[in-house]
Amino acid sequence: MKKLLIIGLLAISATVFGQANEMPFSTIYIIRGANFVGGGCTQNINLPNQREFTLGVNSIIQYKVYSEGDISITMFGICPASGYVSASTFTDQVMVGNVKRGNEYFVLSSTGKFKEITKEDGRKYLEKIKRVSLQEENLDLPINKNSLKDIAKKEGKGQATCFLIGDDGYMITNYHCVEHAKEIFVKGIDGDFTTKYGATLVASDPSNDLALIKVDNKNIKFSPTPFAIKSNGVYQAEKIYAMGFPIAEVMGKEVKITEGIISAKSGQNGDISKFQISAALNPGNSGGPLIDEQGNLIGVIYAKSSIAESSGYALKASYLETFLKNVDAFQYATMSNTMSEKSFYEKVDILKGFIFILETN
């Protein structure tokens, strides 16, 4: 089975915990008001063992939690310099006590204070604030493992997308696609979807959800990549294309391509590392390339919005480029687009040979 990994929005991965949304859970609403004081400060939120996320001004994170017991929620604040005031940081923590499945809890960040509030007060914020994002506890690294003994973990295989970034077998995918994998496999090399090739994790950047893997098999000879990494000069409303293997078991083992535009040059809550795109995305698209009409790589498919139809996100190629330049094991070389004289249909046909199915156990 497949499910969408919740990371503030629905990430397009088939990393599987079983159908967690069918399990009993509690909901913790983490709220940030619209107060002017401190509005320019960034607030990052962390629950034990979970992925950190940003809490935007006048927004709510609806966090689905399967663990029970006392749960600490930590806020890390960063305030930029302004006028005669220097930059500063601050930390605050709330302990939500005796969390039980089936209940709702409310935590409020307002004017620099972080505190638990009553359900009655919390409901008032839910009525006023419309920016609501979803998060879900990662059951592979739970908040409180001892409290989950009554929840049977269903097993399943993960499936996503990866693509070649170096002719010596290096490939890129999302970190969340391989984060807890015991084994990583790649299928579709030379058009062969019956053979699985083992891959190893070479380097990762969890903050930008990037992973560099390598298929090290002497019997495989990879061709040089035909695309360039375009790290700037991408414009709002520019036409783009998402490529990958969504739900490959059902939709088939052929690269799927969906068309869209750059809806915005920032992601959720103004995240400047992401593009918001209108191309249709489905589970299994994670880790696939986002290309422009010239066939240049302009991003890595990252997530589908949980609250907006026909909206998804891709990490900008400039962040991928920085990541690759800082991996000691990878010899970064500037890539060039060798398809410029070809039609778009021919470019797609060429690119398909460099995009593969990623499977994990």
N, C-alpha and C positions, 0 to 999 in steps of 0.2 A: 504494500500500500504506500501511497504518497501522501504527504501533507505539506502545507506551507509553514515554514518556520517563521514565527512572529518575532520581528525585531524592530518594533516601533512602526512597522508597516509589514505587509506580507512579503517576505522574501521568496523569490521564485526558486525554491530548492525542493528536492525530494529527499532530503535528509529526514529520516523517519524516526519518530518516537511511538508510532502507532497513532490511533485516532484520539489524541489527547483531548480534543474538544468534546468528546463524548464522556470524559471522566468527570467526576465531581470536582469542583474548584471553588475558590473564593475570588472575589474581585477587589483589588485595591486601586482606588482612583487617586492618582497623584496630580494635584492641581496647582497651576501657577496663575495668579491673578493678573490683572492689567494695571497694577500700580505703577505710577511714573517712577517712583523711587526704586532704583535698582533695575529699571527696565533695560538698561544697556548691558547688563551683566549676563554672561552665559552661565547656565546652570546645567550641570551634568549629573545624572542620577544613576545610582548603582545599588542593586540588591545582591546579597551574597551569592557568589559563583555565577552571576549572570552578566550578560553583555551590557556595558554602560550605554546610556542614551541621553540625548539632550531634551530638556524640558523648556519649551518655548514660552514666551510671554503670552498670557491669555489663552492657555491651552491646557488640555487634560490628557494624561496617559491612563488608559484603562488596562490594568495589568491583571492577567489571569494567572492565579497562583494555585498549584496543586499541593504544595507543602503546607503543613500545619505547624502551630507553635508560635513562638516569638520570632518576628521577622524585622530585621533592621534595614532601614532605607537611608542611604547616605547621599547628601548633596554636596557637590564640589562646585563652588562659584568662582568665576573669573571676571573681574571688572576691568575694562580698559582704562588707560589714562585719559583724563578729561580736564582741560584747562590747567589749573595748578595742582590738581589731584593726580597722584601717580597711580599706576596700575596696582591692583590688589587681588588677593585670593582669599577665600574663606570656605570653611567646611562646617556642615551641620548634619545632625543625624536624628532620625525619629525611630523609636522602637514601637512597632505595632504588635501589641501583646495578644497572645492566645488566639491566633488566627485559626478559624474553623471553616471548613469547606461549606459553601452554601450561603456565606455571609458577605456583606459589603463593608469596606473600610475606606476612610477618606483621609488623605494627607494633603496639607496646604502649604505652599510656599508663597509668602506675601511679605513685602517690605523687609526682606532679609531674614525672616523667621520661617522655620520649618517645623510644622507641628501637626499632630493628628487632630481632626475635628469631628464633630458629631455627624451622623448620617443625615440628620435634618439640615444642618448647615451645608453639608456636601451636596445634597440634592439641589440646593439653590444655585450652586455654581454650575451644575449639570444643565440647568434650565437656561443659564445665561451664556455659557461658553460653547461654541459650536465646533471648535477645533479639537477633535478627539482622535487620538491615535491608539493603536493596539500594541500590547506587548504580551508575551506568554512565557512562563517559566520553562527553561530548558530542562527536560527530564533526564537528559544524559548527565548533566551536572546540576542536580537539584539544589534548592535553597536549604532544605532540611531533609536529607536522605532518609533518616530514621522514621520520619513521619509518613513515608510513601510505601511502607511495606504492604499495605492493603491494596495498592494499585498495581495490577499486573501489567508489566511493560510488554507491549506487543512488538515483535521483531519485524523487520522489513528491510529492503534494500533501498539505498538512495540512488537517485539518478539526476544528473544535471548536465551541463555542457562545458567543454573546455576547447581551447584553440591553440594552435602552434604559435610560438613566439620566437623560436630559434630552431635552425635546421638540425641541431643536435639533440632534438627530442624534448626540449623545454616547452611547457604549455602553461597557460594561464586559466584560472577559474576563480570562483569566489571562495573565500576562507570558510564561510559557513557550510559550504558543500563538503568539505573534507575535515572539518574541525574535530570530529570525534570518530573518524574512520579508522578501523583497524586495518583495512585493505583498500587500496585504490586501484581501479582498473579503467582502461581506455579502450573503447571500441570504435570501429569505423575507419581505422587506418588503412589506406589504400582501398577504401570502399568495402572492406571486409568487416561485417557486423556480426560474424559468427565467432571471431577470435577475440579474446580479452588479453590485453597486454598490461602487465603490472606496472604501476607507477609509484614513485616515492615523492614525498613532500620535501621540497628543497628549501623553501623559505616562505614566510607568511607575513602579512600586515593586517592583523585583526581590525585595527582602527579604520582601515579603508576596505576591509572585507576582500582582500586579495590573497591568492595563494599561487606559488610557482611550483609546479610538479614536473617530474621528468620521467619519460619512458626511455629506459636505458637498455636497448635491445640491439645487438650487433646485426641482426638479420633485417632490421628496418633502416632504410635510407630515406630521410626526409628531404623534401625539396626546400629551397630558400623561400621564405615568406614573400608573397607578392604585393603586400600592402605596406603603407607607411603609417606611422603613428602620428596623428594630427593632434597636437597638444594645445593649439590655439586657433583662432579664426573660425570658431563655430558660432553660428548666430541663431538667435531666437527665430522661430518659424522655418528654419532650415529643414529640408526633407532628410529623414534618416531611415535606417532599416535595422531591425533586430534579427539576428540569425541564431539558430540553436535547435535543440531537440526537446520541445515541450512534450511531456507525457509520452515518451517514445514507445512504451509498450502498447499504447492505444492508437496514437496518431501516426505511428510508423517510423521506420529508421531512415528517414530522409530529412536533410536539413530543411527546416521551415524558416521562411522569411516573412516578416510583417512590416508594413510601411507605416510611417508616422512623421511627426515633426518634433523639433525641440520646442516643447510647450513653455519651458522656463529654463533659465541658465542657473537655477539653484533648485535644491531638493526640498525635502520636508523641513519645515521650520527654518527656511532660508539657508540650508546646508550648501555652501559654495563648492563642495567637492563633487556634487552630483548634477546631472541634467534631469529635468522632468521631461518625459517623453510620452507621446500619444500612441506609440506602436503597441499592439496587443501582445501581452505576455501571459504565459501559463507556467504551471509547475514543470520544472526541467529546463527552463530558459536560463536559469542562473548560471553565470560564468561565461555566457556567450558574448560574441563581439557585437558592438554597435558600430555601423559603418555609415559613411556618407555616400553621395551619388558617384563619387570618384573611386569608391572602394577603399578609402582611407579608414583606419581604425580611429574612432573618436571617443569610444567608451567601452566599458565592460558592464553588461546587463547585471543589475543588482537586485531590484525589487519591484513588486507591483503594489500600488497603493491599496490599503485596506478600506479607505473611506471615500475614494473618488473613482468612479467608473472610467475605464479607458485611460488610465494614468499609471505610469511606471517610472522607474528611476534607473539611471546608469551612472557609474563612476566615471568621471572625466579622465581622458587618456593621459593628461598631464600628471595625474597622481600615479597611474600605472608606470609611466616613464620614470618618475622619481624612484618608485619602488625598485624597478629593474636595475637602475644605476647604482643602487645601494646593496645589491645582493652580491656578495663576494664570489659565490660559485658560478655566477652568470656573467659572461663577457658581453656587456651591452654594446651593440653596434647600431648606428643609425640605419634605419630601414628605408627603402625607397619603393615607391609604387611603380611596379612594372606593367600595370594594366591600363595606363592612361589612354592608350589609343584604341582600346577595345570598347565595345558597346556595354551597357550596364548588364545586359543579360549574360554576356560572355564573362564579365567580372564576377557575377554571382556564381556561375558555373565553376570558375577557378577557385573562388573562396571556399566553396563547399568541400574541397579536398583538404582544407586546413582546419576544419571544425569537426569535433568528435564528441561522442557520448562519454560522459563520465559516470562510472558506477562505483559505489562504495559499500562496504560491509562493516 
